[in-house]
Amino acid sequence: MKINLNRKGNNKMKIQVTIKNVYGNELIYPKCRISKAFADIAKTKTLSIEVLKTIAEMGYQVQVINEKNIEELLQCNLI
């Protein structure tokens, strides 16, 4: 019995992550339910580049969500 895990059409498989700078290190945090599930499977709070490569090879599109808006950035530069 074969199971086709590839989805066709506009329903592409996507995960969302956010990148945060923590003490000079760029860390990738899960942002959606599916990316959090991958982090749980990896037993980590963040996702490594290697894990993201594997997720992409499985057919998922990785979308980076920016958490800061322009007002926050401008306030940081004015202080």
Buried (B, 14 or more C-beta within 10 A) or exposed (E): EEEEEEEEEEEEEEBBBBEEEEEEEEBBBBBBEBBBEBBEEBEEEBBEEEBBEBBEEEEBEBEEEEEEEEEEEEEEEEE
